[in-house]
């Protein structure tokens, strides 16, 4: 089972949105997807509940509450034993031992951001922290910055012409 994690120090960076899109795409390819919800606000649980109410939930996907280290470990063991192909982890904003454990265990890391100075600064700070953590743990993990929404109303004229 491959673990893909969306992480950012900044709340509202698009972590959950990116994971929902990735989950939907993987499910459309007939992959079983475990969603590890480390965000105490439970956005993935709310997404599932809403989708179930509307008859739109893909049962190849399952949400596991993982907002504490023992819960994360249990979720990983359950998902792996159940034959899930992928686990997607939705971290909470900020630093924590739980986020560090998720990052260190991941096969791929995505740092979502928008194209605003504040968002880019936070994405780069998160990216730098990830690199330092991986180096300290002597780990190698593919990492990418994912440009999420483009705030068209706030772009300069030169930025708008680039899109």
C-alpha positions as CSV (number, residue, x, y, z in Angstrom):
1,X,0.0,0.0,0.0
2,X,1.4,3.4,-1.0
3,X,0.9,6.3,1.4
4,X,0.4,9.7,-0.2
5,X,0.2,12.7,2.1
6,X,-0.9,16.3,1.7
7,X,0.7,18.6,4.2
8,X,1.1,22.3,4.8
9,X,1.7,24.5,7.8
10,X,-1.2,26.7,6.6
11,X,-4.8,25.9,7.1
12,X,-6.9,26.3,4.1
13,X,-4.1,25.6,1.7
14,X,-6.1,23.0,-0.2
15,X,-4.9,19.7,1.4
16,X,-8.3,18.2,1.7
17,X,-9.4,19.4,-1.7
18,X,-6.4,17.8,-3.3
19,X,-6.9,14.5,-1.5
20,X,-10.6,14.4,-2.5
21,X,-9.7,14.9,-6.1
22,X,-6.9,12.3,-6.0
23,X,-9.2,9.8,-4.2
24,X,-11.9,10.3,-6.8
25,X,-9.5,9.7,-9.6
26,X,-7.9,6.6,-8.0
27,X,-11.4,5.2,-7.4
28,X,-12.3,5.8,-11.0
29,X,-9.3,3.6,-11.9
30,X,-10.8,0.9,-9.6
31,X,-8.2,1.4,-6.9
32,X,-9.2,0.9,-3.3
33,X,-8.3,4.0,-1.3
34,X,-8.0,4.5,2.5
35,X,-8.3,8.1,3.6
36,X,-6.4,8.8,6.9
37,X,-8.0,11.8,8.5
38,X,-5.5,13.4,10.9
39,X,-7.3,16.8,10.8
40,X,-9.5,17.0,14.0
41,X,-12.0,19.1,12.0
42,X,-12.9,15.9,10.1
43,X,-13.4,17.3,6.6
44,X,-13.1,13.9,5.0
45,X,-15.7,12.4,7.3
46,X,-18.0,15.3,6.4
47,X,-17.3,14.7,2.7
48,X,-18.2,11.0,3.0
49,X,-21.4,11.8,5.0
50,X,-22.5,14.3,2.3
51,X,-21.7,11.9,-0.5
52,X,-23.6,9.1,1.2
53,X,-26.6,11.3,1.6
54,X,-26.5,12.1,-2.1
55,X,-25.8,8.5,-3.2
56,X,-22.4,9.6,-4.6
57,X,-19.9,7.8,-2.3
58,X,-17.6,5.3,-4.0
59,X,-17.4,2.3,-1.7
60,X,-13.8,1.5,-2.9
61,X,-12.9,4.4,-0.5
62,X,-13.0,4.4,3.3
63,X,-12.2,7.1,5.9
64,X,-10.2,6.2,8.9
65,X,-9.9,8.6,11.8
66,X,-6.1,9.0,12.5
67,X,-5.8,12.1,14.6
68,X,-3.6,10.4,17.2
69,X,-0.5,8.3,16.6
70,X,-2.1,5.0,17.9
71,X,-5.1,5.6,15.7
72,X,-2.9,6.2,12.7
73,X,-1.0,3.0,13.4
74,X,-4.3,1.1,13.7
75,X,-5.7,2.7,10.5
76,X,-2.6,1.8,8.6
77,X,-2.7,-1.9,9.8
78,X,-6.4,-2.2,9.1
79,X,-6.1,-0.6,5.6
80,X,-3.2,-2.8,4.6
81,X,-4.8,-6.0,5.9
82,X,-8.0,-5.1,4.0
83,X,-6.0,-4.8,0.7
84,X,-6.3,-1.1,0.0
85,X,-4.0,0.0,-2.8
86,X,-3.4,3.5,-1.6
87,X,-3.7,5.4,1.7
88,X,-4.1,9.2,1.4
89,X,-3.3,11.2,4.6
90,X,-4.9,14.5,5.3
91,X,-2.8,16.3,7.9
92,X,-3.8,19.2,10.0
93,X,-2.2,22.6,9.6
94,X,0.9,23.3,11.7
95,X,3.6,21.2,13.3
96,X,3.0,18.1,15.4
97,X,4.6,14.7,16.2
98,X,1.7,13.1,14.4
99,X,2.4,15.1,11.2
100,X,6.1,14.2,11.5
101,X,5.2,10.5,11.7
102,X,2.9,10.8,8.7
103,X,5.5,12.6,6.7
104,X,8.3,10.2,7.6
105,X,6.1,7.2,6.6
106,X,4.9,8.6,3.3
107,X,5.8,7.4,-0.2
108,X,4.9,10.7,-1.7
109,X,4.3,14.2,-0.3
110,X,2.2,17.0,-1.8
111,X,2.4,20.5,-0.5
112,X,-0.6,22.4,-2.0
113,X,-0.5,26.1,-2.5
114,X,-2.2,29.0,-4.3
115,X,-0.2,31.7,-6.1
116,X,-0.3,34.4,-3.5
117,X,2.7,35.6,-1.6
118,X,1.4,34.4,1.8
119,X,0.5,30.9,0.4
120,X,3.9,30.5,-1.4
121,X,5.8,31.6,1.7
122,X,3.9,29.0,3.8
123,X,4.4,26.3,1.1
124,X,8.1,26.9,0.9
125,X,8.4,26.9,4.7
126,X,6.6,23.6,4.8
127,X,8.7,22.2,2.0
128,X,11.9,23.3,3.8
129,X,10.7,21.7,7.0
130,X,9.9,18.4,5.2
131,X,13.4,18.4,3.6
132,X,15.0,19.0,7.0
133,X,12.9,16.2,8.6
134,X,13.7,13.7,5.9
135,X,17.4,14.5,6.1
136,X,17.4,14.2,9.9
137,X,15.7,10.8,9.6
138,X,17.9,9.7,6.7
139,X,14.8,9.2,4.5
140,X,14.1,9.9,0.9
141,X,10.6,10.6,-0.3
142,X,9.3,12.2,-3.5
143,X,7.9,15.6,-2.7
144,X,6.1,18.1,-4.9
145,X,4.5,21.5,-4.5
146,X,1.0,21.4,-6.0
147,X,-0.4,24.6,-7.4
148,X,-4.1,24.6,-6.4
149,X,-6.6,27.3,-7.2
150,X,-5.4,30.3,-9.1
151,X,-6.9,33.4,-7.5
152,X,-7.7,35.2,-10.8
153,X,-9.3,38.2,-9.1
154,X,-6.0,38.9,-7.2
155,X,-3.5,38.4,-10.0
156,X,-1.6,41.3,-11.5
157,X,-2.1,42.0,-15.2
158,X,1.2,40.3,-16.1
159,X,0.2,37.2,-14.1
160,X,-3.2,37.1,-15.8
161,X,-1.7,37.0,-19.2
162,X,0.5,34.0,-18.2
163,X,-2.7,32.0,-17.8
